Amino acid sequence: QVQLVESGGGLVQAGDSLRLSCAASGFTFSIDHMGWFRQAPGKEREFVAAITWNGGSTYYAESVQGRFTISRDNAKNAVYLQMNSLKPEDTAVYSCNLEDVLGGDYWGKGTLVTVSS
């Protein structure tokens, strides 16, 4: 059974930084890519960033481009999200996503990031 466990959320002030981590386990097929999504109160879930497992190509939402950096550790089956210059509008539950090479789609439970002004 695939498990994705996020950590690193918390309460910070605007302008601060946070680093989220997501560790994956229990998957059978190779990872194609992993990423982060977020859902703010009263809003739909939105894409934040993604990284391919082979090659490490990265993709970002326009709203976080230049402030957030996604990275991976293939040996640890982990993905990270370094978030700098945080804004109150970044407040959300951040969830880790994994898609394997056969299209299997898996989600973590999420970690809350709260940015105060």
MIDOSE-1310 file (N, C-alpha, C; in nm, 2 decimals, decimal comma, always signed):
residues 117
qvql	+0,08/-0,12/+0,00/+0,00/+0,00/+0,00/+0,09/+0,12/+0,00; +0,06/+0,21/-0,09/+0,14/+0,33/-0,11/+0,11/+0,43/+0,01; +0,21/+0,48/+0,07/+0,20/+0,58/+0,18/+0,28/+0,70/+0,14; +0,22/+0,82/+0,16/+0,30/+0,94/+0,14/+0,28/+1,02/+0,27
vesg	+0,39/+1,05/+0,34/+0,39/+1,12/+0,46/+0,45/+1,26/+0,45; +0,37/+1,36/+0,47/+0,43/+1,50/+0,46/+0,47/+1,55/+0,60; +0,56/+1,64/+0,60/+0,60/+1,70/+0,73/+0,66/+1,84/+0,70; +0,67/+1,92/+0,80/+0,73/+2,05/+0,78/+0,64/+2,17/+0,78
gglv	+0,51/+2,15/+0,79/+0,42/+2,26/+0,79/+0,42/+2,34/+0,93; +0,36/+2,45/+0,93/+0,36/+2,53/+1,06/+0,31/+2,67/+1,04; +0,32/+2,74/+1,14/+0,28/+2,88/+1,14/+0,40/+2,97/+1,13; +0,40/+3,06/+1,03/+0,52/+3,15/+1,01/+0,46/+3,29/+0,97
qagd	+0,55/+3,38/+0,98/+0,51/+3,52/+0,94/+0,54/+3,54/+0,79; +0,48/+3,64/+0,73/+0,50/+3,68/+0,60/+0,65/+3,71/+0,58; +0,71/+3,66/+0,47/+0,85/+3,68/+0,44/+0,94/+3,56/+0,49; +0,88/+3,48/+0,58/+0,96/+3,37/+0,63/+0,97/+3,26/+0,53
slrl	+1,05/+3,15/+0,57/+1,06/+3,03/+0,48/+1,02/+2,91/+0,56; +0,98/+2,81/+0,48/+0,95/+2,68/+0,53/+1,00/+2,57/+0,43; +1,03/+2,45/+0,48/+1,07/+2,34/+0,39/+0,97/+2,22/+0,42; +0,90/+2,18/+0,32/+0,81/+2,07/+0,34/+0,88/+1,94/+0,28
scaa	+0,85/+1,83/+0,35/+0,91/+1,70/+0,30/+0,80/+1,60/+0,28; +0,82/+1,51/+0,19/+0,73/+1,40/+0,17/+0,80/+1,28/+0,14; +0,78/+1,18/+0,22/+0,84/+1,05/+0,20/+0,74/+0,94/+0,15; +0,78/+0,88/+0,05/+0,70/+0,78/-0,02/+0,74/+0,63/+0,02
sgft	+0,65/+0,55/+0,04/+0,68/+0,41/+0,06/+0,57/+0,32/+0,02; +0,60/+0,19/+0,00/+0,50/+0,09/-0,03/+0,45/+0,08/-0,18; +0,52/+0,16/-0,27/+0,48/+0,15/-0,41/+0,55/+0,04/-0,48; +0,48/-0,01/-0,58/+0,53/-0,13/-0,65/+0,60/-0,09/-0,78
fsid	+0,54/+0,01/-0,85/+0,60/+0,05/-0,98/+0,68/+0,18/-0,96; +0,77/+0,20/-1,06/+0,86/+0,31/-1,05/+0,78/+0,44/-1,05; +0,84/+0,54/-0,99/+0,78/+0,67/-0,98/+0,80/+0,75/-1,11; +0,70/+0,81/-1,16/+0,71/+0,89/-1,28/+0,74/+1,03/-1,24
hmgw	+0,66/+1,09/-1,15/+0,68/+1,22/-1,10/+0,61/+1,23/-0,97; +0,66/+1,33/-0,89/+0,60/+1,37/-0,76/+0,58/+1,52/-0,76; +0,48/+1,56/-0,68/+0,45/+1,70/-0,68/+0,38/+1,74/-0,55; +0,35/+1,87/-0,55/+0,28/+1,93/-0,44/+0,16/+2,01/-0,49
frqa	+0,05/+1,99/-0,42/-0,07/+2,07/-0,44/-0,11/+2,14/-0,31; -0,20/+2,23/-0,32/-0,25/+2,30/-0,20/-0,39/+2,33/-0,21; -0,46/+2,34/-0,09/-0,60/+2,38/-0,09/-0,62/+2,48/+0,03; -0,65/+2,60/-0,01/-0,68/+2,70/+0,09/-0,82/+2,69/+0,13
pgke	-0,86/+2,74/+0,25/-0,99/+2,74/+0,30/-1,09/+2,80/+0,20; -1,20/+2,72/+0,17/-1,30/+2,77/+0,08/-1,26/+2,77/-0,07; -1,15/+2,71/-0,10/-1,10/+2,71/-0,24/-1,08/+2,57/-0,29; -1,06/+2,55/-0,42/-1,03/+2,42/-0,48/-0,88/+2,40/-0,47
refv	-0,85/+2,27/-0,47/-0,71/+2,23/-0,47/-0,64/+2,28/-0,60; -0,52/+2,33/-0,58/-0,45/+2,38/-0,70/-0,31/+2,32/-0,70; -0,25/+2,32/-0,82/-0,12/+2,27/-0,84/-0,02/+2,37/-0,79; +0,09/+2,32/-0,73/+0,20/+2,41/-0,68/+0,33/+2,38/-0,76
aait	+0,37/+2,26/-0,76/+0,50/+2,23/-0,82/+0,51/+2,08/-0,84; +0,59/+2,04/-0,94/+0,61/+1,90/-0,97/+0,75/+1,87/-1,02; +0,80/+1,75/-1,01/+0,93/+1,72/-1,05/+0,93/+1,57/-1,11; +0,99/+1,55/-1,22/+1,00/+1,42/-1,28/+1,11/+1,34/-1,21
wngg	+1,09/+1,21/-1,20/+1,18/+1,13/-1,13/+1,31/+1,10/-1,21; +1,30/+1,08/-1,33/+1,42/+1,07/-1,42/+1,44/+1,20/-1,49; +1,55/+1,26/-1,46/+1,59/+1,39/-1,52/+1,56/+1,51/-1,43; +1,47/+1,50/-1,34/+1,45/+1,61/-1,25/+1,39/+1,73/-1,31
styy	+1,32/+1,72/-1,42/+1,25/+1,84/-1,47/+1,15/+1,90/-1,37; +1,15/+2,03/-1,36/+1,06/+2,09/-1,26/+0,95/+2,18/-1,33; +0,84/+2,19/-1,26/+0,73/+2,27/-1,31/+0,67/+2,34/-1,19; +0,63/+2,47/-1,21/+0,57/+2,55/-1,10/+0,45/+2,62/-1,15
aesv	+0,36/+2,64/-1,05/+0,25/+2,74/-1,07/+0,31/+2,88/-1,08; +0,24/+2,96/-1,16/+0,29/+3,10/-1,18/+0,30/+3,17/-1,04; +0,21/+3,14/-0,95/+0,20/+3,21/-0,83/+0,31/+3,18/-0,73; +0,39/+3,08/-0,76/+0,50/+3,04/-0,67/+0,64/+3,05/-0,74
qgrf	+0,63/+3,07/-0,87/+0,76/+3,07/-0,95/+0,85/+3,17/-0,89; +0,98/+3,13/-0,87/+1,08/+3,22/-0,82/+1,08/+3,23/-0,66; +0,98/+3,17/-0,60/+0,98/+3,17/-0,45/+0,99/+3,03/-0,39; +0,94/+2,94/-0,46/+0,94/+2,80/-0,42/+1,03/+2,71/-0,51
tisr	+1,09/+2,61/-0,44/+1,18/+2,52/-0,52/+1,15/+2,38/-0,48; +1,12/+2,30/-0,58/+1,10/+2,16/-0,55/+1,22/+2,08/-0,59; +1,25/+1,98/-0,50/+1,37/+1,89/-0,53/+1,33/+1,75/-0,48; +1,42/+1,66/-0,52/+1,39/+1,52/-0,49/+1,52/+1,45/-0,44
dnak	+1,49/+1,34/-0,37/+1,60/+1,25/-0,33/+1,56/+1,11/-0,38; +1,61/+1,06/-0,49/+1,57/+0,94/-0,54/+1,60/+0,82/-0,45; +1,71/+0,82/-0,38/+1,74/+0,71/-0,29/+1,65/+0,70/-0,17; +1,59/+0,82/-0,13/+1,50/+0,82/-0,02/+1,36/+0,82/-0,06
navy	+1,33/+0,82/-0,19/+1,19/+0,83/-0,24/+1,12/+0,95/-0,17; +1,19/+1,06/-0,17/+1,14/+1,18/-0,11/+1,14/+1,30/-0,20; +1,05/+1,39/-0,17/+1,04/+1,51/-0,25/+1,03/+1,62/-0,14; +1,08/+1,74/-0,18/+1,09/+1,85/-0,09/+1,03/+1,98/-0,15
lqmn	+0,98/+2,07/-0,07/+0,94/+2,20/-0,13/+0,99/+2,30/-0,04; +1,09/+2,38/-0,09/+1,15/+2,49/-0,02/+1,06/+2,61/-0,05; +1,01/+2,67/+0,05/+0,92/+2,79/+0,03/+0,98/+2,91/+0,09; +1,01/+3,01/+0,01/+1,07/+3,13/+0,06/+0,98/+3,25/+0,03
slkp	+1,00/+3,36/+0,10/+0,92/+3,48/+0,08/+0,77/+3,45/+0,09; +0,73/+3,37/+0,19/+0,60/+3,33/+0,21/+0,50/+3,45/+0,22; +0,38/+3,43/+0,17/+0,28/+3,54/+0,17/+0,16/+3,48/+0,24; +0,07/+3,56/+0,30/-0,05/+3,51/+0,36/-0,14/+3,43/+0,26
edta	-0,13/+3,46/+0,13/-0,21/+3,39/+0,04/-0,15/+3,25/+0,01; -0,04/+3,22/+0,07/+0,02/+3,08/+0,06/-0,04/+2,99/+0,16; -0,12/+3,05/+0,25/-0,18/+2,97/+0,36/-0,27/+2,86/+0,30; -0,25/+2,73/+0,33/-0,32/+2,62/+0,27/-0,28/+2,49/+0,34
vysc	-0,35/+2,39/+0,31/-0,30/+2,25/+0,34/-0,23/+2,21/+0,21; -0,10/+2,17/+0,23/-0,02/+2,13/+0,12/-0,01/+1,97/+0,12; -0,04/+1,92/+0,00/-0,05/+1,77/-0,01/+0,05/+1,72/-0,11; +0,11/+1,61/-0,08/+0,21/+1,55/-0,17/+0,14/+1,45/-0,26
nled	+0,18/+1,45/-0,39/+0,12/+1,36/-0,49/+0,23/+1,28/-0,56; +0,20/+1,15/-0,58/+0,29/+1,07/-0,65/+0,22/+1,00/-0,77; +0,28/+1,00/-0,89/+0,22/+0,93/-1,00/+0,33/+0,83/-1,05; +0,29/+0,70/-1,06/+0,38/+0,60/-1,10/+0,38/+0,59/-1,25
vlgg	+0,47/+0,50/-1,31/+0,48/+0,49/-1,45/+0,36/+0,43/-1,52; +0,27/+0,37/-1,44/+0,15/+0,31/-1,50/+0,03/+0,40/-1,47; +0,05/+0,52/-1,43/-0,06/+0,61/-1,41/-0,13/+0,61/-1,27; -0,07/+0,52/-1,18/-0,13/+0,52/-1,05/-0,11/+0,65/-0,98
dywg	-0,21/+0,70/-0,91/-0,21/+0,84/-0,85/-0,23/+0,83/-0,70; -0,14/+0,88/-0,63/-0,15/+0,87/-0,48/-0,13/+1,00/-0,41; -0,20/+1,01/-0,29/-0,19/+1,14/-0,22/-0,16/+1,12/-0,08; -0,09/+1,22/-0,02/-0,07/+1,22/+0,12/-0,19/+1,29/+0,19
kgtl	-0,19/+1,29/+0,32/-0,30/+1,35/+0,40/-0,28/+1,51/+0,41; -0,16/+1,55/+0,39/-0,14/+1,70/+0,38/-0,08/+1,75/+0,51; -0,02/+1,87/+0,50/+0,04/+1,94/+0,61/+0,00/+2,09/+0,60; -0,04/+2,15/+0,71/-0,10/+2,28/+0,71/+0,02/+2,38/+0,72
vtvs	+0,01/+2,48/+0,63/+0,10/+2,60/+0,63/+0,01/+2,72/+0,65; +0,05/+2,79/+0,76/-0,03/+2,92/+0,79/+0,07/+3,03/+0,79; +0,04/+3,13/+0,71/+0,13/+3,25/+0,70/+0,06/+3,37/+0,75; +0,11/+3,43/+0,86/+0,04/+3,54/+0,91/+0,10/+3,67/+0,86
s	+0,02/+3,77/+0,85/+0,06/+3,90/+0,79/+0,13/+3,99/+0,90
